[in-house]
């Protein structure tokens, strides 16, 4: 029997571009919402035909065939429908209003104030659809002195302090390797939309959801007591270490790198046995967490002397058997081939609708599992504009004559 989906029947109008907004609506699509992308017919989705590309001849930074499409689009537009409407035109805005009357959710990541200037902000839309959930996703939110600043992930990581605590002091400010603020904000936005839908179900009222990339990232960073580091005599850039545990780092093995950490003295005592150094258990300094935290370099030298003599797989086997957390430092190729990744079905090959073929490019599958509901991206990214006619017929009551006129006037 086919399971129901979490957001079955929920219609989402997706006005987002680039990463943070499309990440939000991708998650909503994975939960079963009908996500309808709305792009400008003159320029379309900026990622659809932007590098890097995937096509019949492989991946490249140049578009080598008419069937090549942007990898970012093929990932972020999965399980969505694609329409085109010129929202800067009077007729296009009126079309959108007709669609919004029967929508459940609108998600946009314009700069602060742009939706209001276009005449499609929350205050306008709630008049025609009081139950609407309206999610705005911006770099710094809709309030505060930074609300009008343009922001990319690099700037947000810098603005909330993540770059000041990442890496090593001698390397200078370092960002995380992936665009975390975009991805995290997209997740928070999806969470906010689902929460608002739950609220609507209980009260009958829709509402706006204001998501700031900076706020979302800061809310995760400040679980660490960073404001206390100076008083504790700690450097802000801890590298791979964490201020509560020692040892806790990445260590060179005989054939690669391995991470390990001990969260208790029992774990540390077990590790000393595995390293052939039970004699150190009689040293009160070595057995003191406070001493080890203050003398991390000494502890790391002790551990790395041991790891350097063994293959990574041997270290993992010994530590896993002893219930001590550890992992090889895997490359992306290693991750894609990992038994755990495969067992969880966490990657899929991208389908290019123009080439009508699977690409040799992997994307992440939907990361949640439910016992009594289906989830996942059940369709590939669409051809841009593929669903314009069907969606406008259903949601805006447009007939064939009006469709033709709208195309001629380049409204769609």
C-alpha positions, 0 to 999 in steps of 0.5 A, a space after each residue: 500500500 502506498 504511504 501518504 506523504 507528510 505535506 500531501 495537498 500543500 501547494 507552494 509558490 516558489 519565487 526563490 533563486 540560487 541556494 537558500 530559498 531553493 533548498 527550503 522548497 526542495 525540502 518541502 517537495 521532499 515532504 510531498 508538497 506540490 512546489 511550483 517554481 515561478 521564474 521570469 520568462 525573459 531570464 528564467 532560473 539563473 542556475 538552469 544554464 549556468 556553470 558547471 554544466 552536466 550533459 551528454 559529454 560529461 561535466 564542464 564549465 562551458 556549455 558544450 551542447 544544447 542539452 547541457 544544464 546547470 548542475 545546481 538547477 538539476 539538484 535544486 529543482 527536483 520534484 518541482 514544477 516549473 512555470 514562467 510569469 513576468 511579475 514586473 508586469 501588471 498582467 503577470 502580477 494579476 496572474 500571480 494573485 489568482 494563483 496565490 488565492 488557492 496556494 498554501 505557501 509562498 516562499 521568496 528570497 528577494 532582497 528585503 522590501 522587493 516583494 512589497 515593491 512588486 506588490 506581492 508582499 505578505 500584507 497584500 497577499 493575506 488580504 486575498 488569502 488569510 490562511 497563507 503562510 508567507 516565508 521571506 528568506 534574506 541575508 540579515 532578516 527584514 528588520 535591523 540596520 543590516 536588513 538591506 545589505 546584499 549577502 552571500 554565504 561568505 559574507 554571512 559566515 564572516 558577519 556572524 563570526 564563524 570565519 573567526 573560529 574556523 581553521 588555524 590562527 596562522 592561516 587567517 580567516 577561513 570559511 567552512 568548506 560548503 555554503 553552510 549559511 545558505 543550507 542551514 537557512 533553507 532548512 530553518 525556513 522549511 521548518 518555519 513553514 511546516 510549523 506555520 502550517 501546523 499553527 494554521 491547522 490548529 487556528 485557521 490563521 496563516 502568517 509570515 515567517 521571517 528567516 535570516 541566514 545570519 540568525 540561523 547560523 548564529 543560533 547554531 554557533 552559540 551553542 559553544 560558549 565562545 563569549 567565555 573563551 577569552 576568560 578561559 584562556 582559549 584561542 578562538 581558532 581550535 582547529 579540529 579540537 573542541 574545548 571540552 574533550 582531550 584528545 579530540 582531533 584528526 591524527 595522521 595514520 600510516 596511510 591517511 588520517 583518522 579522527 578520534 575523541 574521548 568524552 570521558 576518563 573511562 574512554 581515555 583509560 581504554 584508549 591508553 590500554 589500546 595504545 599500549 600505555 597503561 602505565 600513564 594511568 598512574 599519572 594524575 596529570 594525564 588522568 585529569 581532563 583539565 590538565 589534558 585540555 590545557 596541554 592538548 599538544 602533549 596529548 596529541 603528540 602521544 596519540 599521533 605517535 600511536 596512530 602513525 604506526 597503524 593503517 586507518 582501517 586497523 585504527 577504526 577496527 580497534 577503536 570501534 571494538 572498544 566503543 571509542 568514537 572515530 572515523 577515517 577522514 574520507 574523501 567525497 569519493 570515499 563517501 559515495 562508495 561507503 557502505 553506510 551511504 549506500 545502505 541509507 540510499 543517500 545519493 542519487 544520479 541526476 537526471 537531465 531532462 533535456 538530454 533525457 539521460 542520467 548524468 554521472 553526477 550525484 545529488 543527496 537524497 532526502 535525509 529524513 525517514 518516516 515510519 508511516 509516510 513516504 518522502 523523497 524527490 520522486 521526479 527530476 528537475 523539469 524543463 524550464 517552463 514545462 508546467 506553465 500551461 497546466 498550472 495556470 489553467 488549474 490555479 488561475 483559471 486561464 483558458 487557451 485563448 488567454 494563454 496564447 495572448 499571454 505568450 504573445 505579450 511575453 507575460 509568460 
